[in-house]
């Protein structure tokens, strides 16, 4: 059975769709023939949307009013949203004792409050229609401590808990699940590496940072994560809710 098989054409809204995993998720939905709408605060989302022949909205997921307006616009222009993929995310790294407060607030605003805003705006509509699926892309850092990544890890842990609670409240008609990627070949990962460094250390592990390597021996491609999002969004996962699927090549050792 294909990973995403809607019973009828189901509009998928993908946040963070301008780059990386979000763009890969949008392309994956579109490849199944499902209609898709894209949302990102980066104007580059319009380029991905043009490629897919899909509508795009430029909005910040951390702004509740902007999200409500964006969701209303998408449904007015393209129809009811049947699948929501919360992919928008930011990474601000640094030790707890040194990280700037603004970086903490940015991580929480996008990675956690963003899921709160989209989950409420789309969830209300799905609840009224008694149908839908929400998948949040979090991180394996939500369950495994990382040095220099406290703000990111905390915000992703909040996103996981929020998505599960939302799934409990929206059951039995709306399913809510989480995909937790590990290191993935995206602009976000490349920006987090030291200048001139490659991904070899990520794959091999860094003992002094208490970081285990990746047992499968490679960095994930965005399409690897997108495949998991499509699976959890589709009818093949119709009896799965409140779950987290880790896609990290074994880096979290199953934690």
C-alpha positions in Angstrom: 0.0 0.0 0.0 1.4 3.5 -0.9 2.3 5.5 2.2 -0.2 8.3 1.6 -3.6 7.1 0.3 -6.4 9.6 1.0 -9.9 8.4 0.5 -10.5 11.5 -1.5 -8.4 14.4 -2.6 -7.0 15.8 0.7 -5.4 19.2 0.9 -2.1 19.1 2.9 -0.8 22.3 4.5 3.0 22.2 5.1 4.7 24.8 7.3 8.4 25.6 7.0 8.1 24.7 3.3 10.7 27.0 1.8 13.7 24.8 2.4 15.0 21.5 3.8 12.6 19.0 5.3 9.5 21.2 4.8 10.2 21.6 1.1 10.8 17.8 0.8 7.5 17.1 2.6 5.6 19.5 0.2 7.2 17.8 -2.8 6.4 14.3 -1.4 2.7 15.2 -0.9 2.5 16.7 -4.4 4.1 13.6 -5.9 1.2 11.5 -4.7 -1.2 13.8 -6.5 -2.6 15.3 -3.3 -3.2 19.1 -3.4 -0.8 20.9 -1.2 -0.5 24.4 0.2 2.8 25.9 1.6 3.4 28.3 4.5 6.7 29.9 5.5 7.9 33.2 6.7 10.6 33.1 4.0 9.6 34.5 0.7 11.5 31.6 -1.0 8.4 29.5 -0.3 6.8 31.1 -3.3 9.5 29.5 -5.5 8.8 26.0 -4.2 5.0 26.7 -4.6 5.5 27.8 -8.2 7.4 24.5 -8.9 4.5 22.5 -7.5 1.7 24.7 -8.9 0.5 25.2 -5.3 -0.7 28.1 -3.3 1.8 29.7 -0.8 1.3 32.0 2.2 4.1 34.0 3.7 3.5 34.1 7.5 5.3 33.5 10.8 4.0 30.5 12.6 4.8 32.2 15.9 2.1 34.9 15.2 -1.3 33.5 16.1 -3.3 36.1 14.2 -1.1 35.6 11.1 -1.6 31.8 11.3 -5.4 32.1 11.6 -5.5 34.4 8.7 -3.2 32.1 6.6 -5.3 29.0 7.4 -8.6 30.8 6.6 -7.1 32.1 3.3 -5.8 28.6 2.3 -9.2 27.0 3.0 -11.0 29.7 1.1 -8.8 29.4 -1.9 -8.0 25.7 -2.0 -10.5 23.9 0.2 -10.5 22.1 3.6 -7.2 21.1 5.0 -7.1 17.3 5.6 -3.5 17.0 6.6 -1.3 19.4 8.5 2.5 18.9 8.6 4.2 21.1 11.2 7.7 21.4 9.8 8.7 25.0 10.5 11.7 25.1 12.9 14.8 27.0 13.9 18.0 26.0 15.7 19.8 28.4 18.0 22.7 26.7 19.7 24.8 27.5 22.7 25.5 26.5 26.3 22.7 27.2 28.8 24.8 29.6 30.8 25.8 31.6 27.7 22.9 31.5 25.2 21.2 34.8 24.6 17.7 35.1 25.9 16.5 36.1 22.5 17.7 32.8 21.0 15.7 30.9 23.7 12.6 32.9 22.9 13.0 32.4 19.1 13.3 28.6 19.6 10.2 28.5 21.7 8.2 30.9 19.4 8.8 28.9 16.3 9.3 25.3 17.4 6.7 25.2 20.2 4.3 28.1 19.9 4.2 27.6 16.1 2.8 24.1 16.7 0.4 25.6 19.2 -0.8 28.2 16.7 -1.2 25.9 13.7 -2.6 23.0 15.7 -5.3 25.2 17.1 -6.2 27.0 13.8 -6.3 23.8 11.7 -7.4 21.5 14.6 -10.6 23.5 15.2 -11.5 23.1 11.6 -10.7 19.4 11.5 -12.6 18.9 14.7 -15.7 20.4 13.2 -15.3 18.3 10.1 -14.6 15.2 12.2 -11.6 14.3 10.0 -7.9 15.0 9.6 -4.3 14.2 10.4 -1.6 16.4 12.1 2.0 15.4 12.0 4.7 17.5 13.8 8.3 17.2 12.8 10.2 17.6 16.1 13.7 16.1 16.7 15.5 13.2 18.4 16.9 16.0 20.6 13.5 16.1 22.3 14.4 12.9 24.1 18.2 12.9 24.2 20.2 15.6 25.9 22.6 17.5 23.7 25.3 19.9 24.8 24.8 23.4 23.4 21.3 22.6 22.2 19.1 23.2 25.3 16.8 25.8 23.8 16.3 23.7 20.7 15.8 20.4 22.6 13.4 22.0 25.1 11.3 23.6 22.4 11.1 20.3 20.5 10.2 18.4 23.6 7.3 20.9 24.1 6.2 20.3 20.5 6.1 16.5 21.1 4.0 16.8 24.3 1.7 19.4 22.7 1.0 17.3 19.7 0.2 14.2 21.8 -2.1 16.2 24.0 -3.8 17.6 20.9 -4.2 14.1 19.5 -5.9 13.0 22.7 -8.3 15.9 22.7 -9.2 15.6 19.0 -9.7 11.8 19.0 -11.3 9.8 17.6 -11.7 11.7 14.4 -8.3 13.5 14.1 -5.0 11.7 14.4 -1.9 13.5 15.8 1.6 12.1 15.5 5.2 13.2 15.6 8.3 12.5 13.5 11.6 12.9 15.3 14.5 13.3 12.8 18.1 13.1 13.7 20.8 14.9 11.7 19.5 15.6 8.3 21.2 17.2 5.3 19.5 20.6 5.3 20.7 24.2 5.4 20.0 24.2 9.1 22.4 21.4 9.7 25.1 22.9 7.5 24.8 26.2 9.3 25.3 24.5 12.7 28.6 23.0 11.7 31.9 24.7 12.6 33.4 26.7 9.7 35.0 24.3 7.2 33.8 21.2 9.0 32.0 18.3 7.3 29.4 15.9 8.7 31.9 13.1 9.4 32.1 13.9 13.1 28.3 13.8 13.3 28.3 10.3 11.7 31.2 9.0 13.8 30.1 10.6 17.1 31.8 13.1 19.4 32.8 11.6 22.7 33.6 15.0 24.4 30.1 16.2 23.6 28.5 12.9 24.8 27.2 12.4 21.3 26.8 8.9 19.9 27.4 8.4 16.2 24.9 7.2 13.6 24.8 3.4 13.5 23.5 3.4 9.9 26.6 5.4 8.9 25.0 8.3 7.1 23.2 11.6 7.4 19.5 11.5 6.6 18.2 13.0 3.4 15.2 15.3 3.7 13.2 12.8 1.7 13.8 10.1 4.4 11.9 12.3 6.9 9.3 13.2 4.3 8.5 9.6 3.8 7.7 9.1 7.5 5.5 12.2 7.5 3.5 10.9 4.5 3.1 7.5 6.1 1.7 8.9 9.4 -0.6 11.3 7.4 -2.1 8.6 5.2 -4.6 5.8 5.5 -1.9 3.1 6.1 -1.5 4.7 9.5 -5.3 5.0 10.2 -4.9 3.3 13.6 -1.9 5.2 14.7 -2.1 8.3 16.9 -0.2 9.9 19.8 3.0 8.3 18.5 6.5 9.5 17.8 8.5 7.9 15.0 12.3 8.5 15.2 14.1 8.8 11.9 17.7 9.2 12.8 19.6 6.1 11.6 19.8 4.8 15.2 21.6 7.9 16.6 19.4 8.1 19.7 19.8 4.3 20.3 16.0 3.9 20.4 15.5 6.4 23.1 
